[in-house]
Amino acid sequence: QVQFVESGGGLVQPGGSLRLSCVVSGTSFRVHGMGWYRQAPGKQRELVAVMTSSGTTDYEDSVKGRFTISRDNGKNTVYLQMNSLKPEDTAVYYCNRIVGGTPIDSWGQGTQVTVSS
């Protein structure tokens, strides 16, 4: 069974930065595309960043230029560096494997990011 353990969230002021981590177990990590999703209160979960197994990245428009996804295949870990954070980035952040643009596994517990002064 594939499992995800997200960490690195917290409370940060607008303009601040956070680095999220997601450790993946139970799968051959390096062969899969990985994505970071977020879900704000009262909203649907949305994909914010994706990295293919070959390293190609893509981002949701509102985070382009501020967020960077990366991965360490040796550590089975995917990261999300978030800079210039805004209050609208407040959400629970999750990672998942992606096949054909769709998350394919059960969700982990996520990590809460709160951007507030």
Backbone as CSV, one residue per row, in Angstrom:
resi,resn,N_x,N_y,N_z,CA_x,CA_y,CA_z,C_x,C_y,C_z
1,GLN,0.844,-1.183,0.000,0.000,0.000,0.000,0.886,1.242,0.000
2,VAL,0.553,2.166,-0.887,1.328,3.394,-0.974,0.897,4.324,0.155
3,GLN,1.877,4.927,0.798,1.596,5.876,1.871,2.377,7.158,1.651
4,PHE,1.757,8.254,2.080,2.362,9.580,1.967,2.397,10.219,3.353
5,VAL,3.549,10.775,3.705,3.664,11.500,4.959,4.153,12.906,4.633
6,GLU,3.201,13.854,4.723,3.516,15.248,4.428,3.923,15.977,5.699
7,SER,4.830,16.932,5.559,5.275,17.721,6.705,5.804,19.061,6.218
8,GLY,6.062,19.956,7.176,6.672,21.235,6.856,5.734,22.421,6.879
9,GLY,4.451,22.170,7.083,3.507,23.268,7.141,3.648,24.070,8.421
10,GLY,2.850,25.140,8.497,2.878,25.970,9.683,2.213,27.298,9.434
11,LEU,2.388,28.191,10.401,1.855,29.547,10.310,2.979,30.473,9.848
12,VAL,2.702,31.241,8.805,3.710,32.139,8.255,3.037,33.442,7.864
13,GLN,3.775,34.534,7.956,3.241,35.831,7.562,3.229,35.966,6.046
14,PRO,2.349,36.802,5.517,2.373,37.065,4.079,3.759,37.496,3.625
15,GLY,4.173,36.944,2.481,5.512,37.203,1.978,6.549,36.209,2.443
16,GLY,6.198,35.374,3.385,7.133,34.401,3.927,7.271,33.164,3.059
17,SER,8.065,32.225,3.555,8.360,31.003,2.802,8.192,29.774,3.679
18,LEU,7.881,28.667,3.050,7.850,27.363,3.693,8.327,26.321,2.691
19,ARG,8.887,25.244,3.210,9.261,24.118,2.365,8.538,22.877,2.877
20,LEU,7.677,22.337,2.028,6.938,21.123,2.378,7.694,19.896,1.880
21,SER,7.553,18.817,2.628,8.141,17.534,2.241,7.068,16.462,2.239
22,CYS,7.230,15.499,1.368,6.327,14.350,1.319,7.166,13.102,1.112
23,VAL,7.205,12.250,2.116,7.916,10.984,2.017,6.941,9.923,1.540
24,VAL,7.350,9.207,0.507,6.487,8.210,-0.130,7.032,6.812,0.141
25,SER,6.166,5.911,0.526,6.574,4.528,0.746,5.594,3.588,0.055
26,GLY,6.076,2.365,-0.213,5.203,1.343,-0.777,5.133,1.326,-2.288
27,THR,6.027,2.044,-2.967,5.994,2.070,-4.428,7.387,2.381,-4.959
28,SER,7.560,2.088,-6.238,8.806,2.473,-6.919,8.712,3.955,-7.259
29,PHE,9.137,4.753,-6.334,8.917,6.195,-6.384,9.405,6.820,-7.679
30,ARG,10.563,6.418,-8.130,11.213,7.142,-9.222,10.473,7.023,-10.558
31,VAL,9.580,6.056,-10.713,8.937,5.854,-12.018,7.630,6.625,-12.154
32,HIS,7.240,7.328,-11.099,5.928,7.970,-11.122,6.017,9.487,-11.133
33,GLY,5.046,10.085,-11.803,4.849,11.510,-11.642,4.271,11.785,-10.266
34,MET,4.616,12.926,-9.714,4.145,13.304,-8.384,3.530,14.689,-8.425
35,GLY,2.516,14.883,-7.614,1.860,16.177,-7.566,1.627,16.653,-6.149
36,TRP,1.594,17.964,-6.001,1.169,18.603,-4.754,-0.211,19.200,-4.986
37,TYR,-1.104,18.917,-4.063,-2.466,19.422,-4.105,-2.716,20.248,-2.840
38,ARG,-3.758,21.045,-2.895,-4.167,21.760,-1.682,-5.689,21.847,-1.639
39,GLN,-6.178,21.927,-0.415,-7.612,22.074,-0.208,-7.851,23.117,0.864
40,ALA,-8.481,24.212,0.445,-8.844,25.275,1.370,-10.231,24.994,1.935
41,PRO,-10.549,25.556,3.091,-11.870,25.323,3.694,-12.997,25.682,2.727
42,GLY,-13.931,24.754,2.546,-15.079,24.999,1.699,-14.811,24.909,0.213
43,LYS,-13.592,24.504,-0.162,-13.245,24.420,-1.582,-12.811,23.014,-1.950
44,GLN,-12.844,22.730,-3.244,-12.379,21.442,-3.718,-10.858,21.389,-3.707
45,ARG,-10.355,20.177,-3.601,-8.917,19.986,-3.682,-8.438,20.337,-5.093
46,GLU,-7.325,21.031,-5.192,-6.804,21.438,-6.492,-5.325,21.074,-6.603
47,LEU,-4.928,20.791,-7.845,-3.535,20.484,-8.133,-2.765,21.791,-8.288
48,VAL,-1.661,21.933,-7.574,-0.893,23.175,-7.680,0.459,22.986,-8.356
49,ALA,1.018,21.782,-8.283,2.330,21.566,-8.896,2.482,20.092,-9.229
50,VAL,3.136,19.814,-10.336,3.366,18.432,-10.751,4.773,18.303,-11.309
51,MET,5.374,17.160,-11.048,6.677,16.839,-11.623,6.616,15.415,-12.162
52,THR,6.945,15.251,-13.438,6.954,13.918,-14.033,8.178,13.143,-13.568
53,SER,8.205,11.866,-13.907,9.351,11.038,-13.540,10.630,11.514,-14.218
54,SER,10.492,12.197,-15.355,11.663,12.694,-16.079,12.069,14.093,-15.651
55,GLY,11.284,14.705,-14.752,11.668,15.998,-14.217,10.934,17.197,-14.788
56,THR,10.036,16.979,-15.716,9.245,18.090,-16.247,8.268,18.578,-15.186
57,THR,8.151,19.906,-15.077,7.277,20.476,-14.056,6.183,21.337,-14.686
58,ASP,5.104,21.507,-13.935,4.035,22.408,-14.338,3.364,22.901,-13.079
59,TYR,2.766,24.095,-13.170,2.195,24.736,-12.004,0.838,25.360,-12.319
60,GLU,0.005,25.402,-11.320,-1.243,26.139,-11.403,-0.888,27.617,-11.522
61,ASP,-1.678,28.357,-12.286,-1.301,29.732,-12.621,-1.035,30.609,-11.403
62,SER,-1.817,30.445,-10.352,-1.692,31.352,-9.214,-0.398,31.147,-8.424
63,VAL,0.302,30.040,-8.648,1.536,29.791,-7.894,2.780,29.859,-8.767
64,LYS,2.595,30.043,-10.065,3.761,30.116,-10.951,4.683,31.254,-10.536
65,GLY,5.970,30.950,-10.519,6.954,31.947,-10.113,7.146,32.047,-8.612
66,ARG,6.287,31.400,-7.830,6.406,31.448,-6.373,6.687,30.058,-5.770
67,PHE,6.133,29.029,-6.357,6.295,27.662,-5.851,7.225,26.885,-6.772
68,THR,7.998,25.983,-6.173,8.884,25.113,-6.937,8.780,23.692,-6.405
69,ILE,8.453,22.768,-7.291,8.396,21.356,-6.918,9.714,20.692,-7.280
70,SER,10.162,19.793,-6.429,11.380,19.047,-6.711,11.255,17.667,-6.072
71,ARG,12.171,16.788,-6.415,12.110,15.441,-5.866,13.511,14.901,-5.658
72,ASP,13.634,14.027,-4.672,14.876,13.315,-4.404,14.542,11.834,-4.465
73,ASN,14.863,11.205,-5.585,14.489,9.807,-5.764,15.210,8.893,-4.779
74,GLY,16.385,9.288,-4.343,17.125,8.485,-3.373,16.461,8.463,-2.005
75,LYS,15.695,9.510,-1.712,15.013,9.612,-0.419,13.515,9.373,-0.524
76,ASN,13.045,9.015,-1.735,11.601,8.819,-1.953,10.803,10.017,-1.443
77,THR,11.281,11.198,-1.740,10.679,12.414,-1.194,10.450,13.436,-2.298
78,VAL,9.297,14.078,-2.224,8.992,15.192,-3.103,8.821,16.435,-2.229
79,TYR,9.288,17.562,-2.731,9.284,18.808,-1.982,8.452,19.870,-2.696
80,LEU,8.000,20.845,-1.933,7.350,22.016,-2.497,7.912,23.235,-1.760
81,GLN,8.747,23.986,-2.458,9.258,25.237,-1.917,8.259,26.321,-2.250
82,MET,7.778,27.005,-1.222,6.751,28.026,-1.403,7.302,29.365,-0.921
83,ASN,7.404,30.308,-1.835,7.901,31.644,-1.520,6.807,32.678,-1.752
84,SER,7.024,33.869,-1.222,6.062,34.971,-1.407,4.643,34.520,-1.111
85,LEU,4.471,33.869,0.005,3.170,33.300,0.347,2.118,34.380,0.556
86,LYS,0.900,34.033,0.170,-0.236,34.931,0.263,-1.309,34.291,1.140
87,PRO,-2.194,35.094,1.719,-3.277,34.509,2.521,-4.099,33.484,1.750
88,GLU,-4.252,33.674,0.456,-5.038,32.728,-0.347,-4.336,31.395,-0.562
89,ASP,-3.088,31.282,-0.139,-2.391,29.992,-0.181,-2.731,29.129,1.040
90,THR,-3.469,29.678,1.971,-3.861,28.927,3.161,-4.699,27.718,2.773
91,ALA,-4.248,26.538,3.197,-4.922,25.287,2.827,-4.182,24.134,3.494
92,VAL,-4.789,22.965,3.402,-4.075,21.735,3.725,-3.448,21.229,2.427
93,TYR,-2.163,20.926,2.493,-1.418,20.499,1.314,-1.156,18.999,1.376
94,TYR,-1.359,18.355,0.241,-1.208,16.911,0.105,-0.336,16.581,-1.106
95,CYS,0.284,15.421,-1.082,0.956,14.923,-2.278,0.292,13.616,-2.704
96,ASN,0.538,13.244,-3.948,-0.007,11.991,-4.467,0.728,11.632,-5.741
97,ARG,0.668,10.377,-6.107,1.146,9.959,-7.416,0.132,10.399,-8.461
98,ILE,0.637,10.690,-9.644,-0.227,11.137,-10.732,-0.024,10.235,-11.944
99,VAL,-1.125,9.759,-12.487,-1.103,9.026,-13.752,-2.159,9.650,-14.656
100,GLY,-1.734,10.110,-15.812,-2.683,10.732,-16.732,-3.335,11.969,-16.139
101,GLY,-2.617,12.668,-15.276,-3.162,13.882,-14.694,-4.095,13.654,-13.524
102,THR,-4.210,12.427,-13.079,-5.149,12.082,-12.014,-4.420,11.469,-10.826
103,PRO,-4.754,11.886,-9.598,-4.160,11.233,-8.433,-4.690,9.815,-8.310
104,ILE,-3.830,8.874,-7.925,-4.227,7.474,-8.004,-4.243,6.750,-6.674
105,ASP,-3.843,7.421,-5.604,-3.762,6.741,-4.323,-4.639,7.413,-3.278
106,SER,-4.819,6.709,-2.164,-5.501,7.322,-1.025,-4.649,8.459,-0.477
107,TRP,-5.294,9.428,0.081,-4.605,10.618,0.561,-3.962,10.393,1.927
108,GLY,-2.843,11.083,2.140,-2.244,11.114,3.465,-2.962,12.120,4.347
109,GLN,-2.331,12.446,5.473,-2.979,13.353,6.421,-2.837,14.813,6.018
110,GLY,-1.919,15.090,5.105,-1.694,16.463,4.675,-0.934,17.272,5.709
111,THR,-0.580,18.488,5.323,0.085,19.401,6.235,-0.545,20.783,6.070
112,GLN,-0.905,21.393,7.198,-1.628,22.664,7.187,-0.673,23.821,6.959
113,VAL,-1.019,24.666,6.006,-0.295,25.911,5.758,-1.264,27.061,6.009
114,THR,-0.878,27.950,6.899,-1.697,29.114,7.203,-0.863,30.364,6.992
115,VAL,-1.349,31.237,6.126,-0.650,32.481,5.823,-1.486,33.624,6.385
116,SER,-0.964,34.245,7.421,-1.734,35.275,8.106,-0.799,36.189,8.878
117,SER,-1.193,37.445,8.978,-0.434,38.389,9.787,-1.008,38.459,11.201
